[in-house]
């Protein structure tokens, strides 16, 4: 027991010393240190709170620069675009009507000629001699007829002799006319206004009615435009066929000539079994001979005119999984996604909008990729590039 009591006494004696040592260490830290620690703790808590509040607030999207354009109202055509070929309005194979030797050629190959221009001259001497002989016989028969008329008044000759004299006079007149025709055929003239091709015979050749044509003449003003209409488009064509606005526009794919408006001349009465198309033909003025026969051309078959159609630049129309749409700019420069029903492309890189927008509304033309409904934009006027007629040549058949 004494040993245990001795140990408890020693522990009791040590405890006050430790407490005193701790007390001395506590008094060694100054008060301003505690104050600084408290201030730093408050700043850390406040900064942490600010960061949490900032993360809760949604970030404002930046203002996007875009190019915009107004929706315009304009009369535009309803059309079908086709590929066609030109055909001569008239084709004449110049043939010799009498036999003889060609003495002269009075045209240049490929030249334009007018109706009545001299082309070839066949040796006229035999036919001139025949004409002179026929005229001499006709004069003799006329003298004989007058003599018979005098004798008949005196009742010297029979009625049969008089009738024979009359017939001989008429026959000789017919022979003169036939001889004159053969002589005129020696001078081969152009029957139409057109352009001659390459001659098939030269001076000195013997020609006649059984020989090949001497030359071919094509009438190029006006000119035909032959094209086809697909069987699927026939209901639309029938709807407008015979209307006042049905026209045929012809132009070249390179845009080297101004598009020319003509009339529908002919449309076939049956569908071609092999191709499922219907033949059609337009007729167009060609005063400068810019369109040539058998030349491939582009044809715009205009069916009607759409009055006050809404038009936007083609780039404004975008396509998503839900279908075509445009971004419409509101007065506060925010955008609205508007579903639309686009129609045909028109000249000037414009597209008809059948429904979804109204004239004078503003649509976004470029810069749509970074936009979302309700986003803020900085609109700038859209400046279209000079597309020329290439836009028209590149336009294809669209759904009506």
Secondary structure per residue as TSV (DSSP state, phi and psi in degrees):
chain	resnum	aa	ss	phi	psi
A	1	X	-	360.0	-32.5
A	2	X	H	-68.4	-36.3
A	3	X	H	-67.0	-40.6
A	4	X	H	-66.7	-42.5
A	5	X	H	-64.3	-36.8
A	6	X	H	-63.7	-39.3
A	7	X	H	-68.7	-39.1
A	8	X	H	-64.9	-37.5
A	9	X	H	-64.0	-40.9
A	10	X	H	-66.2	-39.9
A	11	X	H	-65.6	-40.6
A	12	X	H	-64.6	-34.6
A	13	X	H	-71.8	-29.3
A	14	X	H	-79.0	-31.4
A	15	X	H	-59.6	-42.9
A	16	X	H	-64.4	-33.0
A	17	X	H	-65.6	-40.4
A	18	X	H	-65.7	-42.3
A	19	X	H	-62.4	-39.1
A	20	X	H	-67.1	-37.8
A	21	X	H	-63.9	-43.2
A	22	X	H	-62.7	-38.8
A	23	X	H	-64.2	-40.6
A	24	X	H	-65.2	-38.5
A	25	X	H	-66.1	-37.8
A	26	X	H	-65.5	-38.0
A	27	X	T	-74.2	-8.8
A	28	X	T	-81.1	-19.5
A	29	X	S	-87.4	125.4
A	30	X	-	-76.0	163.5
A	31	X	H	-72.5	-33.8
A	32	X	H	-63.2	-24.4
A	33	X	H	-66.8	-41.4
A	34	X	H	-63.8	-40.1
A	35	X	H	-64.4	-43.1
A	36	X	H	-63.0	-40.4
A	37	X	H	-62.5	-40.1
A	38	X	H	-66.0	-40.4
A	39	X	H	-65.0	-44.1
A	40	X	H	-61.9	-39.8
A	41	X	H	-63.1	-40.8
A	42	X	H	-64.2	-42.1
A	43	X	H	-63.2	-41.2
A	44	X	H	-62.3	-44.9
A	45	X	H	-63.1	-41.7
A	46	X	H	-65.4	-41.0
A	47	X	H	-65.0	-40.9
A	48	X	H	-62.9	-39.1
A	49	X	H	-66.3	-41.9
A	50	X	H	-62.7	-42.0
A	51	X	H	-63.1	-38.9
A	52	X	H	-65.3	-40.4
A	53	X	H	-66.3	-40.1
A	54	X	H	-66.1	-33.5
A	55	X	H	-71.7	-25.9
A	56	X	H	-76.3	-27.7
A	57	X	S	-78.5	131.6
A	58	X	-	-69.5	143.4
A	59	X	-	-75.1	134.1
A	60	X	-	-76.7	126.7
A	61	X	-	-66.5	148.7
A	62	X	-	-72.3	159.1
A	63	X	-	-74.8	125.9
A	64	X	E	-97.1	129.9
A	65	X	E	-76.5	132.4
A	66	X	E	-139.0	156.9
A	67	X	E	-100.1	133.6
A	68	X	E	-127.4	160.9
A	69	X	E	-148.8	154.5
A	70	X	E	-82.2	146.1
A	71	X	-	-75.6	123.7
A	72	X	E	-108.5	156.7
A	73	X	E	-112.1	130.1
A	74	X	E	-157.4	151.0
A	75	X	E	-80.1	123.5
A	76	X	E	-132.0	158.4
A	77	X	E	-83.0	149.8
A	78	X	E	-98.6	122.9
A	79	X	E	-144.0	169.0
A	80	X	E	-126.0	131.1
A	81	X	E	-95.8	129.1
A	82	X	E	-135.2	167.7
A	83	X	E	-106.6	135.3
A	84	X	E	-142.6	-178.4
A	85	X	E	-134.2	150.7
A	86	X	E	-85.9	151.1
A	87	X	E	-137.9	144.3
A	88	X	E	-63.9	142.0
A	89	X	E	-67.4	-36.1
A	90	X	E	-139.2	141.4
A	91	X	E	-129.2	120.8
A	92	X	E	-122.3	123.8
A	93	X	E	-95.4	108.0
A	94	X	E	-75.4	119.4
A	95	X	-	-119.9	142.1
A	96	X	-	-72.0	132.1
A	97	X	S	-95.2	-17.6
A	98	X	S	-130.7	158.1
A	99	X	-	-89.6	139.0
A	100	X	E	169.6	179.4
A	101	X	E	-95.1	136.4
A	102	X	E	-74.9	126.4
A	103	X	E	-97.2	-39.2
A	104	X	E	-140.4	153.9
A	105	X	E	-122.1	123.5
A	106	X	-	-115.0	31.6
A	107	X	S	-148.1	163.2
A	108	X	-	-103.2	135.7
A	109	X	T	-55.4	131.5
A	110	X	T	83.0	5.4
A	111	X	-	-84.1	157.5
A	112	X	E	-83.9	133.7
A	113	X	E	-125.6	158.8
A	114	X	-	-110.0	161.4
A	115	X	T	-61.2	126.9
A	116	X	T	97.6	-8.4
A	117	X	-	-67.6	139.4
A	118	X	E	-73.9	132.0
A	119	X	E	-108.1	-56.3
A	120	X	E	-131.9	157.3
A	121	X	E	-127.4	120.3
A	122	X	E	-92.4	145.2
A	123	X	-	-49.7	112.7
A	124	X	-	-90.3	-4.7
A	125	X	H	-60.4	-45.6
A	126	X	H	-61.6	-37.4
A	127	X	H	-76.3	-29.9
A	128	X	H	-66.8	-40.0
A	129	X	H	-64.6	-41.4
A	130	X	H	-63.2	-40.0
A	131	X	H	-64.5	-43.5
A	132	X	H	-62.1	-40.8
A	133	X	H	-63.7	-42.5
A	134	X	H	-65.6	-37.7
A	135	X	H	-66.3	-40.8
A	136	X	H	-62.9	-42.4
A	137	X	H	-66.4	-36.5
A	138	X	H	-66.2	-39.9
A	139	X	H	-64.0	-42.9
A	140	X	H	-61.6	-42.6
A	141	X	H	-67.4	-32.5
A	142	X	H	-68.4	-40.5
A	143	X	H	-63.0	-43.9
A	144	X	H	-61.5	-40.4
A	145	X	H	-64.0	-41.4
A	146	X	H	-64.8	-40.4
A	147	X	H	-62.2	-42.4
A	148	X	H	-65.7	-33.8
A	149	X	H	-66.3	-39.2
A	150	X	H	-64.7	-43.3
A	151	X	H	-66.8	-31.6
A	152	X	H	-70.5	-37.7
A	153	X	H	-62.9	-30.4
A	154	X	T	-91.0	4.4
A	155	X	T	56.6	44.8
A	156	X	-	-94.8	-33.2
A	157	X	S	-108.6	164.7
A	158	X	-	-81.5	165.3
A	159	X	H	-65.6	-32.8
A	160	X	H	-65.0	-42.4
A	161	X	H	-63.2	-38.1
A	162	X	H	-66.5	-43.9
A	163	X	H	-61.9	-37.9
A	164	X	H	-64.7	-38.6
A	165	X	H	-65.9	-40.7
A	166	X	H	-63.5	-44.7
A	167	X	H	-63.5	-40.8
A	168	X	H	-64.0	-36.8
A	169	X	H	-66.3	-42.4
A	170	X	H	-67.3	-38.7
A	171	X	H	-64.8	-39.6
A	172	X	H	-68.2	-34.4
A	173	X	H	-65.3	-39.4
A	174	X	H	-65.4	-37.5
A	175	X	H	-64.4	-38.4
A	176	X	H	-62.8	-44.4
A	177	X	H	-62.9	-42.2
A	178	X	H	-65.7	-40.9
A	179	X	H	-64.6	-35.8
A	180	X	H	-67.3	-39.7
A	181	X	H	-62.0	-46.3
A	182	X	H	-62.1	-37.0
A	183	X	H	-68.2	-39.6
A	184	X	H	-64.1	-33.7
A	185	X	T	-68.4	-13.4
A	186	X	T	-69.4	-22.4
A	187	X	E	-105.9	95.3
A	188	X	E	-81.0	120.2
A	189	X	E	-119.2	159.5
A	190	X	-	-72.6	127.6
A	191	X	S	-83.5	-11.3
A	192	X	S	-141.0	169.1
A	193	X	S	-85.3	126.8
A	194	X	E	-177.9	-160.8
A	195	X	E	-123.7	129.0
A	196	X	E	-82.0	152.4
A	197	X	-	-96.7	-154.2
A	198	X	-	-80.3	131.0
A	199	X	-	-66.6	151.1
A	200	X	S	-101.9	-13.3
A	201	X	-	-135.9	157.3
A	202	X	-	-116.5	171.4
A	203	X	T	-60.3	138.0
A	204	X	T	100.7	-15.7
A	205	X	-	-77.2	149.0
A	206	X	E	-92.2	123.5
A	207	X	E	-125.1	166.7
A	208	X	-	-169.3	-177.2
A	209	X	T	-62.0	-24.4
A	210	X	T	-92.4	-4.6
A	211	X	S	-82.9	169.6
A	212	X	-	-67.7	160.8
A	213	X	-	-57.5	144.2
A	214	X	S	-74.0	-39.7
A	215	X	E	-163.8	159.8
A	216	X	E	-113.6	135.4
A	217	X	E	-117.2	132.1
A	218	X	E	-114.0	129.3
A	219	X	E	-85.6	117.9
A	220	X	E	-110.1	-2.0
A	221	X	E	-136.9	108.7
A	222	X	E	-72.9	-177.7
A	223	X	E	-135.5	148.6
A	224	X	E	-86.9	149.3
A	225	X	E	-123.6	112.2
A	226	X	E	-97.0	132.1
A	227	X	E	-150.6	177.5
A	228	X	E	-127.2	153.7
A	229	X	E	-117.3	129.4
A	230	X	E	-65.0	148.5
A	231	X	G	-59.3	-35.0
A	232	X	G	-67.7	-22.3
A	233	X	G	-91.1	-2.7
A	234	X	H	-61.6	-39.9
A	235	X	H	-58.5	-39.9
A	236	X	H	-67.9	-40.9
A	237	X	H	-64.5	-43.8
A	238	X	H	-61.8	-31.6
A	239	X	H	-63.6	-37.2
A	240	X	H	-108.4	-3.2
A	241	X	T	-63.2	132.5
A	242	X	T	89.6	-3.1
A	243	X	-	-77.2	164.6
A	244	X	T	-71.9	-18.2
A	245	X	T	-99.1	4.7
A	246	X	-	-73.4	119.6
A	247	X	E	-139.1	164.8
A	248	X	E	-124.6	117.3
A	249	X	E	-103.6	128.3
A	250	X	E	-116.8	134.8
A	251	X	E	-156.2	165.6
A	252	X	-	-94.2	151.9
A	253	X	T	-66.7	-26.2
A	254	X	T	-87.5	-0.8
A	255	X	-	68.7	23.1
A	256	X	-	-76.1	-16.4
A	257	X	S	-127.6	157.2
A	258	X	-	-71.0	134.1
A	259	X	-	-55.2	139.9
A	260	X	E	-116.6	130.8
A	261	X	E	-94.9	129.1
A	262	X	E	-131.8	-172.1
A	263	X	E	-107.8	156.8
A	264	X	E	-76.9	118.7
A	265	X	E	-93.4	-35.3
A	266	X	E	-159.7	143.2
A	267	X	E	-137.8	134.2
A	268	X	-	-67.8	163.7
A	269	X	S	-101.7	10.0
A	270	X	S	-151.0	152.9
A	271	X	-	-85.7	134.6
A	272	X	-	-67.7	124.1
A	273	X	T	-61.0	-38.5
A	274	X	T	-75.8	-36.3
A	275	X	T	-105.9	-16.3
A	276	X	-	68.4	33.5
A	277	X	E	-128.1	165.2
A	278	X	E	-118.2	132.1
A	279	X	E	-73.1	142.3
A	280	X	E	-142.6	157.3
A	281	X	E	-143.7	132.8
A	282	X	E	-111.1	163.0
A	283	X	E	-127.5	129.2
A	284	X	E	-134.8	141.6
A	285	X	-	-66.0	141.3
A	286	X	-	-142.7	60.2
A	287	X	T	-66.8	-29.2
A	288	X	T	-93.2	5.3
A	289	X	-	57.3	31.4
A	290	X	-	-72.9	-29.1
A	291	X	S	-94.4	133.2
A	292	X	-	-113.5	154.6
A	293	X	T	-63.2	140.6
A	294	X	T	68.9	11.6
A	295	X	-	-82.3	136.6
A	296	X	E	-74.1	133.2
A	297	X	E	-137.5	165.3
A	298	X	E	-98.5	139.7
A	299	X	E	-123.8	130.0
A	300	X	E	-110.8	108.3
A	301	X	E	-86.1	100.2
A	302	X	E	-84.9	124.2
A	303	X	E	-99.8	-36.9
A	304	X	E	-161.8	176.3
A	305	X	E	-117.2	125.0
A	306	X	E	-85.7	117.6
A	307	X	E	-82.6	131.8
A	308	X	E	51.3	47.0
A	309	X	E	-74.2	142.9
A	310	X	E	-80.4	127.6
A	311	X	E	-124.6	138.6
A	312	X	E	-132.8	157.8
A	313	X	E	-58.1	141.4
A	314	X	G	-60.3	-30.8
A	315	X	G	-67.4	-18.3
A	316	X	G	-71.4	-24.4
A	317	X	-	-84.4	118.6
A	318	X	E	-112.1	161.5
A	319	X	E	-126.7	129.9
A	320	X	E	-123.9	-174.6
A	321	X	T	-63.8	-25.8
A	322	X	T	-86.0	-9.1
A	323	X	E	121.4	-174.1
A	324	X	E	-66.7	148.0
A	325	X	E	-155.1	165.4
A	326	X	E	-134.8	156.1
A	327	X	E	-95.4	122.6
A	328	X	E	-102.0	128.8
A	329	X	E	-87.4	125.6
A	330	X	-	-84.5	169.4
A	331	X	T	-59.5	-28.1
A	332	X	T	-88.4	14.7
A	333	X	S	66.2	26.1
A	334	X	B	-103.6	157.8
A	335	X	E	-108.8	151.0
A	336	X	E	-126.3	129.6
A	337	X	E	-79.7	120.4
A	338	X	E	-121.4	113.2
A	339	X	E	-64.1	140.8
A	340	X	-	-135.5	165.1
A	341	X	E	-117.3	99.0
A	342	X	E	-76.3	150.4
A	343	X	E	-109.4	-137.6
A	344	X	E	-84.5	152.7
A	345	X	E	-77.8	144.2
A	346	X	E	-121.9	171.3
A	347	X	T	-63.1	142.5
A	348	X	T	90.2	19.5
A	349	X	T	57.9	43.7
A	350	X	E	-113.5	153.2
A	351	X	E	-126.4	136.6
A	352	X	E	-74.8	133.4
A	353	X	E	-110.2	109.7
A	354	X	E	-73.7	-31.9
A	355	X	E	-157.6	150.9
A	356	X	S	121.8	-31.4
A	357	X	-	-134.1	164.2
A	358	X	-	-123.7	155.8
A	359	X	T	-56.1	146.2
A	360	X	T	76.1	-2.7
A	361	X	-	-73.5	157.4
A	362	X	E	-107.1	129.7
A	363	X	E	-120.7	152.9
A	364	X	E	-82.2	130.0
A	365	X	E	-100.8	-43.6
A	366	X	E	-132.2	150.9
A	367	X	-	95.7	21.4
A	368	X	G	-75.5	-21.4
A	369	X	G	-62.6	-33.6
A	370	X	G	-94.1	9.1
A	371	X	-	-97.7	154.2
A	372	X	-	-141.5	153.5
A	373	X	T	-54.6	130.8
A	374	X	T	89.4	-5.3
A	375	X	-	-70.8	152.2
A	376	X	B	-88.9	139.9
A	377	X	E	-131.7	158.1
A	378	X	E	-112.1	93.5
A	379	X	E	-73.2	141.2
A	380	X	E	-129.2	145.8
A	381	X	E	-62.3	138.1
A	382	X	-	-82.9	129.6
A	383	X	-	-109.7	106.9
A	384	X	-	-71.5	148.7
A	385	X	-	-78.6	155.9
A	386	X	-	-74.4	103.1
A	387	X	-	-93.9	-21.2
A	388	X	T	62.6	-152.6
A	389	X	T	-82.5	-7.6
A	390	X	H	-62.8	-28.8
A	391	X	H	-65.4	-36.7
A	392	X	H	-70.6	-40.7
A	393	X	H	-67.5	-27.4
A	394	X	H	-86.4	-9.3
A	395	X	-	-70.2	137.7
A	396	X	-	-115.9	176.1
A	397	X	-	-70.6	126.2
A	398	X	-	-111.6	167.0
A	399	X	-	-68.9	140.6
A	400	X	-	-85.0	360.0
